Amino acid sequence: MSTQRIIQSIYTDGACTGNPGPGGWGVVVYFSDSSIHEMGNASSHTTNNKMEMQAAIAGLQFLQASAQTQPITLYTDSEYLINSVTKWIKGWKKKGWKKADGKPVQNQDLLEILDELNTPQIKWQYVRGHSGNIGNERCDVIARSFANGKIPSLQQLSSTEHYKSLSNQSELNVTKVSDCDANSTIINKRTKEISTSTLEITIMEPSTGPAAAATEEKPSEMRVLQLRNLVETLRIADEIAEKGYLITSSELADLMDVHASAVTSRGDQWRWRNWIVSRVRREGNQILWELERGDQVGSENE
């Protein structure tokens, strides 16, 4: 008889490009035996709040299906989600899903599902986004990958048939790499390198379980594909630098595969891979950046 794993904590996050626009959500489940289970999916047209809610729903459905009775902590960087579920929802229901101004509450369908899944077993905990918390950062990578049309490699439980069946339940919306075009595969190794160096991940809450998921060995075909994608990204960066194009913070973040805040928080000039990234000017609410080959700058100054 196999021993059931005990869920220790669940991290959830949502992302949306455009808001509304293409979106994605990510969930990381940490167990007391240091194992990890990751989930995620995409939506072609959605909002950031919807994705935050969908991530929490998937995490709580996974908890419900496990039949675990021990308490868990659910971490999210969405204050809107926490306040909606733990504070505002009682008043909304009493008023027939109307806000104080009489207008209908947005996302009522998702809120009703969350309300049904929420129990005293769950402690809702806010965690500041992009602050170096590994569980939150990993969820963010999963969510943004799906929002950008990429399919991240998700770490899945595999030791017991019980949890294999949970992973295959349709309501959990677990997306596998094999279900999508191989050309959409995210460069997982590159993402981890950039996330570590750019966001300076140095802290982790004691309850998050292991410090980081071990990178699974990938087939040679996937590794080659990842290298090709990496070369294409570097080629685009080289062309931007060579032709003197100025790009916005969000465009630079897409190129580096990081959150926009990781770009704007780094100062006026810094190095990324082979390039010196310099802040040029602000146009409206956008900061424009310039890329210049770092090796060429060094040779010119010698």
Phi and psi restraints in degrees (value plus and minus 20) as a CYANA .aco file:
   2 SER   PHI    -101.8   -61.8
   2 SER   PSI     128.6   168.6
   3 THR   PHI    -105.9   -65.9
   3 THR   PSI     109.7   149.7
   4 GLN   PHI     -91.9   -51.9
   4 GLN   PSI     115.9   155.9
   5 ARG   PHI     -87.5   -47.5
   5 ARG   PSI     127.3   167.3
   6 ILE   PHI    -125.3   -85.3
   6 ILE   PSI     100.9   140.9
   7 ILE   PHI     -91.4   -51.4
   7 ILE   PSI     108.0   148.0
   8 GLN   PHI    -117.2   -77.2
   8 GLN   PSI     -66.9   -26.9
   9 SER   PHI    -174.5  -134.5
   9 SER   PSI     136.5   176.5
  10 ILE   PHI    -149.3  -109.3
  10 ILE   PSI     108.7   148.7
  11 TYR   PHI    -127.6   -87.6
  11 TYR   PSI     118.5   158.5
  12 THR   PHI    -154.9  -114.9
  12 THR   PSI     130.9   170.9
  13 ASP   PHI    -179.0  -139.0
  13 ASP   PSI     132.7   172.7
  14 GLY   PHI    -149.3  -109.3
  14 GLY   PSI     137.4   177.4
  15 ALA   PHI    -165.7  -125.7
  15 ALA   PSI     132.8   172.8
  16 CYS   PHI    -171.4  -131.4
  16 CYS   PSI     114.3   154.3
  17 THR   PHI    -122.4   -82.4
  17 THR   PSI      85.9   125.9
  18 GLY   PHI      94.3   134.3
  18 GLY   PSI     -64.7   -24.7
  19 ASN   PHI      27.3    67.3
  19 ASN   PSI      54.4    94.4
  20 PRO   PHI    -103.3   -63.3
  20 PRO   PSI     138.7   178.7
  21 GLY   PHI     147.5   187.5
  21 GLY   PSI    -186.0  -146.0
  22 PRO   PHI     -81.8   -41.8
  22 PRO   PSI     117.3   157.3
  23 GLY   PHI    -157.9  -117.9
  23 GLY   PSI     152.8   192.8
  24 GLY   PHI    -176.1  -136.1
  24 GLY   PSI     141.8   181.8
  25 TRP   PHI    -157.3  -117.3
  25 TRP   PSI     136.6   176.6
  26 GLY   PHI    -161.2  -121.2
  26 GLY   PSI     126.9   166.9
  27 VAL   PHI    -156.1  -116.1
  27 VAL   PSI     115.9   155.9
  28 VAL   PHI    -145.4  -105.4
  28 VAL   PSI     102.1   142.1
  29 VAL   PHI    -125.2   -85.2
  29 VAL   PSI     103.5   143.5
  30 TYR   PHI    -123.9   -83.9
  30 TYR   PSI     115.4   155.4
  31 PHE   PHI    -129.7   -89.7
  31 PHE   PSI     140.5   180.5
  32 SER   PHI     -87.6   -47.6
  32 SER   PSI     -39.2     0.8
  33 ASP   PHI    -112.7   -72.7
  33 ASP   PSI      -5.1    34.9
  34 SER   PHI      56.4    96.4
  34 SER   PSI     -13.3    26.7
  35 SER   PHI    -101.7   -61.7
  35 SER   PSI     142.6   182.6
  36 ILE   PHI    -155.3  -115.3
  36 ILE   PSI     123.7   163.7
  37 HIS   PHI    -151.9  -111.9
  37 HIS   PSI     107.2   147.2
  38 GLU   PHI    -136.3   -96.3
  38 GLU   PSI     124.7   164.7
  39 MET   PHI    -158.4  -118.4
  39 MET   PSI     140.7   180.7
  40 GLY   PHI     159.8   199.8
  40 GLY   PSI     145.4   185.4
  41 ASN   PHI    -186.4  -146.4
  41 ASN   PSI     154.9   194.9
  42 ALA   PHI    -143.6  -103.6
  42 ALA   PSI     141.6   181.6
  43 SER   PHI    -157.3  -117.3
  43 SER   PSI     114.7   154.7
  44 SER   PHI     -91.2   -51.2
  44 SER   PSI     -50.0   -10.0
  45 HIS   PHI    -168.2  -128.2
  45 HIS   PSI      92.5   132.5
  46 THR   PHI    -178.1  -138.1
  46 THR   PSI    -187.9  -147.9
  47 THR   PHI    -148.2  -108.2
  47 THR   PSI     145.5   185.5
  48 ASN   PHI     -83.6   -43.6
  48 ASN   PSI     -62.4   -22.4
  49 ASN   PHI     -82.7   -42.7
  49 ASN   PSI     -59.9   -19.9
  50 LYS   PHI     -81.1   -41.1
  50 LYS   PSI     -60.5   -20.5
  51 MET   PHI     -90.1   -50.1
  51 MET   PSI     -56.2   -16.2
  52 GLU   PHI     -81.5   -41.5
  52 GLU   PSI     -62.4   -22.4
  53 MET   PHI     -88.4   -48.4
  53 MET   PSI     -62.4   -22.4
  54 GLN   PHI     -83.1   -43.1
  54 GLN   PSI     -56.8   -16.8
  55 ALA   PHI     -82.9   -42.9
  55 ALA   PSI     -65.5   -25.5
  56 ALA   PHI     -84.1   -44.1
  56 ALA   PSI     -59.5   -19.5
  57 ILE   PHI     -80.6   -40.6
  57 ILE   PSI     -66.4   -26.4
  58 ALA   PHI     -82.0   -42.0
  58 ALA   PSI     -62.3   -22.3
  59 GLY   PHI     -84.0   -44.0
  59 GLY   PSI     -62.5   -22.5
  60 LEU   PHI     -92.7   -52.7
  60 LEU   PSI     -51.5   -11.5
  61 GLN   PHI     -85.7   -45.7
  61 GLN   PSI     -58.5   -18.5
  62 PHE   PHI     -83.6   -43.6
  62 PHE   PSI     -62.6   -22.6
  63 LEU   PHI     -83.0   -43.0
  63 LEU   PSI     -65.1   -25.1
  64 GLN   PHI     -81.3   -41.3
  64 GLN   PSI     -63.1   -23.1
  65 ALA   PHI     -87.1   -47.1
  65 ALA   PSI     -44.7    -4.7
  66 SER   PHI     -95.1   -55.1
  66 SER   PSI     -36.6     3.4
  67 ALA   PHI      41.7    81.7
  67 ALA   PSI       3.8    43.8
  68 GLN   PHI     -92.8   -52.8
  68 GLN   PSI     120.4   160.4
  69 THR   PHI    -125.6   -85.6
  69 THR   PSI     -35.2     4.8
  70 GLN   PHI     -89.7   -49.7
  70 GLN   PSI     127.2   167.2
  71 PRO   PHI     -88.2   -48.2
  71 PRO   PSI     132.2   172.2
  72 ILE   PHI    -155.3  -115.3
  72 ILE   PSI     142.4   182.4
  73 THR   PHI    -131.4   -91.4
  73 THR   PSI     108.9   148.9
  74 LEU   PHI    -124.7   -84.7
  74 LEU   PSI     100.2   140.2
  75 TYR   PHI    -121.2   -81.2
  75 TYR   PSI     114.2   154.2
  76 THR   PHI    -166.5  -126.5
  76 THR   PSI     130.5   170.5
  77 ASP   PHI    -117.6   -77.6
  77 ASP   PSI      -7.7    32.3
  78 SER   PHI    -121.2   -81.2
  78 SER   PSI      84.7   124.7
  79 GLU   PHI     -85.7   -45.7
  79 GLU   PSI     -52.3   -12.3
  80 TYR   PHI     -79.7   -39.7
  80 TYR   PSI     -64.2   -24.2
  81 LEU   PHI     -83.7   -43.7
  81 LEU   PSI     -69.1   -29.1
  82 ILE   PHI     -82.4   -42.4
  82 ILE   PSI     -67.5   -27.5
  83 ASN   PHI     -84.0   -44.0
  83 ASN   PSI     -58.2   -18.2
  84 SER   PHI     -81.8   -41.8
  84 SER   PSI     -65.5   -25.5
  85 VAL   PHI     -98.3   -58.3
  85 VAL   PSI     -57.9   -17.9
  86 THR   PHI    -118.8   -78.8
  86 THR   PSI     -37.5     2.5
  87 LYS   PHI    -145.1  -105.1
  87 LYS   PSI     -80.5   -40.5
  88 TRP   PHI     -95.7   -55.7
  88 TRP   PSI     -47.7    -7.7
  89 ILE   PHI     -83.4   -43.4
  89 ILE   PSI     -52.3   -12.3
  90 LYS   PHI     -82.7   -42.7
  90 LYS   PSI     -66.0   -26.0
  91 GLY   PHI     -86.8   -46.8
  91 GLY   PSI     -58.8   -18.8
  92 TRP   PHI     -81.1   -41.1
  92 TRP   PSI     -62.5   -22.5
  93 LYS   PHI     -86.5   -46.5
  93 LYS   PSI     -59.9   -19.9
  94 LYS   PHI     -83.1   -43.1
  94 LYS   PSI     -53.0   -13.0
  95 LYS   PHI    -113.0   -73.0
  95 LYS   PSI      -5.7    34.3
  96 GLY   PHI      50.1    90.1
  96 GLY   PSI      18.8    58.8
  97 TRP   PHI      39.9    79.9
  97 TRP   PSI      24.1    64.1
  98 LYS   PHI    -139.2   -99.2
  98 LYS   PSI     124.5   164.5
  99 LYS   PHI    -102.9   -62.9
  99 LYS   PSI     157.5   197.5
 100 ALA   PHI     -80.2   -40.2
 100 ALA   PSI     -51.0   -11.0
 101 ASP   PHI    -105.2   -65.2
 101 ASP   PSI     -16.7    23.3
 102 GLY   PHI      69.1   109.1
 102 GLY   PSI     -28.2    11.8
 103 LYS   PHI     -98.6   -58.6
 103 LYS   PSI     131.4   171.4
 104 PRO   PHI     -87.0   -47.0
 104 PRO   PSI     126.6   166.6
 105 VAL   PHI     -92.5   -52.5
 105 VAL   PSI     111.8   151.8
 106 GLN   PHI     -93.6   -53.6
 106 GLN   PSI     129.9   169.9
 107 ASN   PHI      42.0    82.0
 107 ASN   PSI      16.5    56.5
 108 GLN   PHI     -78.4   -38.4
 108 GLN   PSI     -59.6   -19.6
 109 ASP   PHI     -80.5   -40.5
 109 ASP   PSI     -63.8   -23.8
 110 LEU   PHI     -91.5   -51.5
 110 LEU   PSI     -57.1   -17.1
 111 LEU   PHI     -84.6   -44.6
 111 LEU   PSI     -56.2   -16.2
 112 GLU   PHI     -85.6   -45.6
 112 GLU   PSI     -58.2   -18.2
 113 ILE   PHI     -86.6   -46.6
 113 ILE   PSI     -64.5   -24.5
 114 LEU   PHI     -81.8   -41.8
 114 LEU   PSI     -60.6   -20.6
 115 ASP   PHI     -83.2   -43.2
 115 ASP   PSI     -57.3   -17.3
 116 GLU   PHI     -89.9   -49.9
 116 GLU   PSI     -55.9   -15.9
 117 LEU   PHI    -101.2   -61.2
 117 LEU   PSI     -43.8    -3.8
 118 ASN   PHI     -93.6   -53.6
 118 ASN   PSI     112.3   152.3
 119 THR   PHI    -159.2  -119.2
 119 THR   PSI     147.0   187.0
 120 PRO   PHI     -81.4   -41.4
 120 PRO   PSI     -34.5     5.5
 121 GLN   PHI     -85.9   -45.9
 121 GLN   PSI     -42.3    -2.3
 122 ILE   PHI    -122.3   -82.3
 122 ILE   PSI     106.9   146.9
 123 LYS   PHI    -122.4   -82.4
 123 LYS   PSI      99.6   139.6
 124 TRP   PHI    -107.8   -67.8
 124 TRP   PSI     104.2   144.2
 125 GLN   PHI    -148.7  -108.7
 125 GLN   PSI     105.1   145.1
 126 TYR   PHI     -99.7   -59.7
 126 TYR   PSI     116.4   156.4
 127 VAL   PHI    -149.3  -109.3
 127 VAL   PSI     111.6   151.6
 128 ARG   PHI     -85.9   -45.9
 128 ARG   PSI     108.4   148.4
 129 GLY   PHI     -89.5   -49.5
 129 GLY   PSI     127.2   167.2
 130 HIS   PHI      37.3    77.3
 130 HIS   PSI      17.8    57.8
 131 SER   PHI    -130.3   -90.3
 131 SER   PSI     -12.1    27.9
 132 GLY   PHI      79.3   119.3
 132 GLY   PSI     -19.8    20.2
 133 ASN   PHI     -91.9   -51.9
 133 ASN   PSI     101.1   141.1
 134 ILE   PHI     -83.9   -43.9
 134 ILE   PSI     -61.4   -21.4
 135 GLY   PHI     -81.9   -41.9
 135 GLY   PSI     -64.3   -24.3
 136 ASN   PHI     -86.4   -46.4
 136 ASN   PSI     -61.4   -21.4
 137 GLU   PHI     -84.6   -44.6
 137 GLU   PSI     -59.5   -19.5
 138 ARG   PHI     -87.1   -47.1
 138 ARG   PSI     -62.6   -22.6
 139 CYS   PHI     -79.8   -39.8
 139 CYS   PSI     -59.9   -19.9
 140 ASP   PHI     -82.9   -42.9
 140 ASP   PSI     -62.2   -22.2
 141 VAL   PHI     -82.5   -42.5
 141 VAL   PSI     -64.6   -24.6
 142 ILE   PHI     -82.4   -42.4
 142 ILE   PSI     -68.4   -28.4
 143 ALA   PHI     -82.8   -42.8
 143 ALA   PSI     -66.2   -26.2
 144 ARG   PHI     -88.2   -48.2
 144 ARG   PSI     -52.9   -12.9
 145 SER   PHI     -82.0   -42.0
 145 SER   PSI     -69.0   -29.0
 146 PHE   PHI     -83.8   -43.8
 146 PHE   PSI     -59.8   -19.8
 147 ALA   PHI     -82.4   -42.4
 147 ALA   PSI     -51.1   -11.1
 148 ASN   PHI    -112.8   -72.8
 148 ASN   PSI      -8.4    31.6
 149 GLY   PHI      59.9    99.9
 149 GLY   PSI      -4.4    35.6
 150 LYS   PHI    -125.3   -85.3
 150 LYS   PSI     136.0   176.0
 151 ILE   PHI    -134.9   -94.9
 151 ILE   PSI      86.7   126.7
 152 PRO   PHI     -93.7   -53.7
 152 PRO   PSI     135.2   175.2
 153 SER   PHI    -100.0   -60.0
 153 SER   PSI      93.9   133.9
 154 LEU   PHI    -116.9   -76.9
 154 LEU   PSI     114.7   154.7
 155 GLN   PHI    -100.5   -60.5
 155 GLN   PSI     101.6   141.6
 156 GLN   PHI    -138.1   -98.1
 156 GLN   PSI     127.4   167.4
 157 LEU   PHI     -86.0   -46.0
 157 LEU   PSI     124.1   164.1
 158 SER   PHI    -165.2  -125.2
 158 SER   PSI     -17.4    22.6
 159 SER   PHI    -106.1   -66.1
 159 SER   PSI     -43.9    -3.9
 160 THR   PHI    -148.2  -108.2
 160 THR   PSI     125.6   165.6
 161 GLU   PHI     -85.0   -45.0
 161 GLU   PSI     -47.6    -7.6
 162 HIS   PHI     -80.7   -40.7
 162 HIS   PSI     -67.8   -27.8
 163 TYR   PHI    -100.1   -60.1
 163 TYR   PSI     -42.1    -2.1
 164 LYS   PHI     -83.5   -43.5
 164 LYS   PSI     -61.2   -21.2
 165 SER   PHI     -86.6   -46.6
 165 SER   PSI     -53.9   -13.9
 166 LEU   PHI     -83.0   -43.0
 166 LEU   PSI     -61.3   -21.3
 167 SER   PHI     -84.5   -44.5
 167 SER   PSI     -47.6    -7.6
 168 ASN   PHI    -110.2   -70.2
 168 ASN   PSI     -22.3    17.7
 169 GLN   PHI     -87.5   -47.5
 169 GLN   PSI     113.7   153.7
 170 SER   PHI     -84.6   -44.6
 170 SER   PSI     -52.1   -12.1
 171 GLU   PHI     -89.0   -49.0
 171 GLU   PSI     -36.8     3.2
 172 LEU   PHI    -102.5   -62.5
 172 LEU   PSI     -33.0     7.0
 173 ASN   PHI      34.3    74.3
 173 ASN   PSI      23.1    63.1
 174 VAL   PHI    -100.5   -60.5
 174 VAL   PSI     101.0   141.0
 175 THR   PHI    -120.0   -80.0
 175 THR   PSI     110.6   150.6
 176 LYS   PHI    -122.1   -82.1
 176 LYS   PSI     133.4   173.4
 177 VAL   PHI     -80.4   -40.4
 177 VAL   PSI     -57.1   -17.1
 178 SER   PHI     -88.1   -48.1
 178 SER   PSI     -36.8     3.2
 179 ASP   PHI     -98.6   -58.6
 179 ASP   PSI     -31.2     8.8
 180 CYS   PHI    -146.6  -106.6
 180 CYS   PSI     148.0   188.0
 181 ASP   PHI     -78.4   -38.4
 181 ASP   PSI     110.8   150.8
 182 ALA   PHI     -80.7   -40.7
 182 ALA   PSI     -46.9    -6.9
 183 ASN   PHI     -88.9   -48.9
 183 ASN   PSI     -32.1     7.9
 184 SER   PHI    -112.6   -72.6
 184 SER   PSI     -19.8    20.2
 185 THR   PHI     -83.2   -43.2
 185 THR   PSI     111.8   151.8
 186 ILE   PHI     -94.1   -54.1
 186 ILE   PSI     129.5   169.5
 187 ILE   PHI    -101.2   -61.2
 187 ILE   PSI      67.4   107.4
 188 ASN   PHI     -85.4   -45.4
 188 ASN   PSI     -62.5   -22.5
 189 LYS   PHI     -83.9   -43.9
 189 LYS   PSI     -62.0   -22.0
 190 ARG   PHI     -84.8   -44.8
 190 ARG   PSI     -58.9   -18.9
 191 THR   PHI     -81.0   -41.0
 191 THR   PSI     -64.0   -24.0
 192 LYS   PHI     -84.1   -44.1
 192 LYS   PSI     -59.9   -19.9
 193 GLU   PHI     -83.8   -43.8
 193 GLU   PSI     -65.2   -25.2
 194 ILE   PHI     -87.9   -47.9
 194 ILE   PSI     -62.0   -22.0
 195 SER   PHI     -81.2   -41.2
 195 SER   PSI     -58.3   -18.3
 196 THR   PHI     -91.3   -51.3
 196 THR   PSI     -63.3   -23.3
 197 SER   PHI     -99.0   -59.0
 197 SER   PSI     -55.5   -15.5
 198 THR   PHI    -102.9   -62.9
 198 THR   PSI     -63.7   -23.7
 199 LEU   PHI    -109.8   -69.8
 199 LEU   PSI     -24.9    15.1
 200 GLU   PHI      30.2    70.2
 200 GLU   PSI      42.6    82.6
 201 ILE   PHI     -91.6   -51.6
 201 ILE   PSI      92.8   132.8
 202 THR   PHI    -150.9  -110.9
 202 THR   PSI     -32.6     7.4
 203 ILE   PHI    -147.0  -107.0
 203 ILE   PSI     137.1   177.1
 204 MET   PHI    -174.9  -134.9
 204 MET   PSI     114.8   154.8
 205 GLU   PHI     -88.1   -48.1
 205 GLU   PSI     126.2   166.2
 206 PRO   PHI     -76.7   -36.7
 206 PRO   PSI     -48.5    -8.5
 207 SER   PHI    -108.3   -68.3
 207 SER   PSI     -13.3    26.7
 208 THR   PHI    -105.0   -65.0
 208 THR   PSI     -22.8    17.2
 209 GLY   PHI      66.5   106.5
 209 GLY   PSI    -159.3  -119.3
 210 PRO   PHI     -89.0   -49.0
 210 PRO   PSI     137.0   177.0
 211 ALA   PHI     -85.9   -45.9
 211 ALA   PSI     -58.5   -18.5
 212 ALA   PHI    -182.9  -142.9
 212 ALA   PSI     133.9   173.9
 213 ALA   PHI     -97.2   -57.2
 213 ALA   PSI     117.0   157.0
 214 ALA   PHI     -91.4   -51.4
 214 ALA   PSI     117.4   157.4
 215 THR   PHI     -91.9   -51.9
 215 THR   PSI     102.0   142.0
 216 GLU   PHI     -94.5   -54.5
 216 GLU   PSI     129.4   169.4
 217 GLU   PHI     -88.3   -48.3
 217 GLU   PSI     109.8   149.8
 218 LYS   PHI    -128.0   -88.0
 218 LYS   PSI     133.2   173.2
 219 PRO   PHI     -79.3   -39.3
 219 PRO   PSI     133.6   173.6
 220 SER   PHI     -81.4   -41.4
 220 SER   PSI     -52.9   -12.9
 221 GLU   PHI     -83.2   -43.2
 221 GLU   PSI     -60.1   -20.1
 222 MET   PHI     -89.4   -49.4
 222 MET   PSI     -58.3   -18.3
 223 ARG   PHI     -84.4   -44.4
 223 ARG   PSI     -59.4   -19.4
 224 VAL   PHI     -85.1   -45.1
 224 VAL   PSI     -61.6   -21.6
 225 LEU   PHI     -82.5   -42.5
 225 LEU   PSI     -60.4   -20.4
 226 GLN   PHI     -83.4   -43.4
 226 GLN   PSI     -60.4   -20.4
 227 LEU   PHI     -84.9   -44.9
 227 LEU   PSI     -59.8   -19.8
 228 ARG   PHI     -83.1   -43.1
 228 ARG   PSI     -62.9   -22.9
 229 ASN   PHI     -83.5   -43.5
 229 ASN   PSI     -58.4   -18.4
 230 LEU   PHI     -84.0   -44.0
 230 LEU   PSI     -65.4   -25.4
 231 VAL   PHI     -81.2   -41.2
 231 VAL   PSI     -58.5   -18.5
 232 GLU   PHI     -85.2   -45.2
 232 GLU   PSI     -61.3   -21.3
 233 THR   PHI     -81.5   -41.5
 233 THR   PSI     -64.6   -24.6
 234 LEU   PHI     -87.1   -47.1
 234 LEU   PSI     -54.7   -14.7
 235 ARG   PHI     -84.7   -44.7
 235 ARG   PSI     -61.7   -21.7
 236 ILE   PHI     -83.0   -43.0
 236 ILE   PSI     -63.3   -23.3
 237 ALA   PHI     -82.1   -42.1
 237 ALA   PSI     -59.0   -19.0
 238 ASP   PHI     -85.1   -45.1
 238 ASP   PSI     -59.6   -19.6
 239 GLU   PHI     -88.1   -48.1
 239 GLU   PSI     -59.2   -19.2
 240 ILE   PHI     -80.7   -40.7
 240 ILE   PSI     -63.2   -23.2
 241 ALA   PHI     -87.8   -47.8
 241 ALA   PSI     -64.2   -24.2
 242 GLU   PHI     -83.8   -43.8
 242 GLU   PSI     -59.8   -19.8
 243 LYS   PHI    -111.9   -71.9
 243 LYS   PSI     -19.8    20.2
 244 GLY   PHI      50.9    90.9
 244 GLY   PSI       5.3    45.3
 245 TYR   PHI     -88.6   -48.6
 245 TYR   PSI     122.8   162.8
 246 LEU   PHI    -119.6   -79.6
 246 LEU   PSI     116.0   156.0
 247 ILE   PHI    -146.8  -106.8
 247 ILE   PSI     132.8   172.8
 248 THR   PHI     -98.7   -58.7
 248 THR   PSI     149.9   189.9
 249 SER   PHI     -81.0   -41.0
 249 SER   PSI     -62.2   -22.2
 250 SER   PHI     -87.5   -47.5
 250 SER   PSI     -57.8   -17.8
 251 GLU   PHI     -87.5   -47.5
 251 GLU   PSI     -59.0   -19.0
 252 LEU   PHI     -86.2   -46.2
 252 LEU   PSI     -59.5   -19.5
 253 ALA   PHI     -83.1   -43.1
 253 ALA   PSI     -59.4   -19.4
 254 ASP   PHI     -83.9   -43.9
 254 ASP   PSI     -59.9   -19.9
 255 LEU   PHI     -84.0   -44.0
 255 LEU   PSI     -63.0   -23.0
 256 MET   PHI    -102.3   -62.3
 256 MET   PSI     -32.3     7.7
 257 ASP   PHI      42.3    82.3
 257 ASP   PSI      27.3    67.3
 258 VAL   PHI    -152.3  -112.3
 258 VAL   PSI     151.9   191.9
 259 HIS   PHI     -94.4   -54.4
 259 HIS   PSI     129.9   169.9
 260 ALA   PHI     -77.7   -37.7
 260 ALA   PSI     -52.9   -12.9
 261 SER   PHI     -85.5   -45.5
 261 SER   PSI     -45.7    -5.7
 262 ALA   PHI     -91.5   -51.5
 262 ALA   PSI     -40.2    -0.2
 263 VAL   PHI    -104.3   -64.3
 263 VAL   PSI     -71.1   -31.1
 264 THR   PHI     -89.9   -49.9
 264 THR   PSI     -39.9     0.1
 265 SER   PHI    -108.2   -68.2
 265 SER   PSI     -19.1    20.9
 266 ARG   PHI    -115.3   -75.3
 266 ARG   PSI     -19.7    20.3
 267 GLY   PHI      79.0   119.0
 267 GLY   PSI    -191.3  -151.3
 268 ASP   PHI    -103.7   -63.7
 268 ASP   PSI     -43.4    -3.4
 269 GLN   PHI    -171.5  -131.5
 269 GLN   PSI     112.9   152.9
 270 TRP   PHI    -179.2  -139.2
 270 TRP   PSI     151.3   191.3
 271 ARG   PHI    -128.2   -88.2
 271 ARG   PSI     117.3   157.3
 272 TRP   PHI    -151.7  -111.7
 272 TRP   PSI      96.0   136.0
 273 ARG   PHI      30.3    70.3
 273 ARG   PSI    -135.7   -95.7
 274 ASN   PHI    -112.1   -72.1
 274 ASN   PSI     -15.6    24.4
 275 TRP   PHI    -141.2  -101.2
 275 TRP   PSI     128.1   168.1
 276 ILE   PHI    -113.2   -73.2
 276 ILE   PSI     102.5   142.5
 277 VAL   PHI    -122.9   -82.9
 277 VAL   PSI     102.4   142.4
 278 SER   PHI    -144.2  -104.2
 278 SER   PSI     117.3   157.3
 279 ARG   PHI     -97.5   -57.5
 279 ARG   PSI     106.2   146.2
 280 VAL   PHI    -118.5   -78.5
 280 VAL   PSI     -77.2   -37.2
 281 ARG   PHI    -187.2  -147.2
 281 ARG   PSI     153.7   193.7
 282 ARG   PHI    -129.7   -89.7
 282 ARG   PSI     114.1   154.1
 283 GLU   PHI    -142.5  -102.5
 283 GLU   PSI      88.0   128.0
 284 GLY   PHI      46.3    86.3
 284 GLY   PSI    -144.2  -104.2
 285 ASN   PHI    -120.3   -80.3
 285 ASN   PSI      -4.7    35.3
 286 GLN   PHI    -134.8   -94.8
 286 GLN   PSI     118.9   158.9
 287 ILE   PHI    -116.3   -76.3
 287 ILE   PSI     112.8   152.8
 288 LEU   PHI    -121.3   -81.3
 288 LEU   PSI     117.9   157.9
 289 TRP   PHI    -142.1  -102.1
 289 TRP   PSI     133.6   173.6
 290 GLU   PHI    -143.3  -103.3
 290 GLU   PSI     118.2   158.2
 291 LEU   PHI    -126.6   -86.6
 291 LEU   PSI     116.6   156.6
 292 GLU   PHI    -159.1  -119.1
 292 GLU   PSI     113.5   153.5
 293 ARG   PHI     -79.1   -39.1
 293 ARG   PSI     102.6   142.6
 294 GLY   PHI     -86.7   -46.7
 294 GLY   PSI     -55.4   -15.4
 295 ASP   PHI     -89.1   -49.1
 295 ASP   PSI     -53.8   -13.8
 296 GLN   PHI     -91.0   -51.0
 296 GLN   PSI     -56.5   -16.5
 297 VAL   PHI     -83.3   -43.3
 297 VAL   PSI     -61.2   -21.2
 298 GLY   PHI     -84.7   -44.7
 298 GLY   PSI     -61.9   -21.9
 299 SER   PHI     -89.2   -49.2
 299 SER   PSI     -52.8   -12.8
 300 GLU   PHI     -90.3   -50.3
 300 GLU   PSI     -51.0   -11.0
 301 ASN   PHI    -105.9   -65.9
 301 ASN   PSI     -28.5    11.5
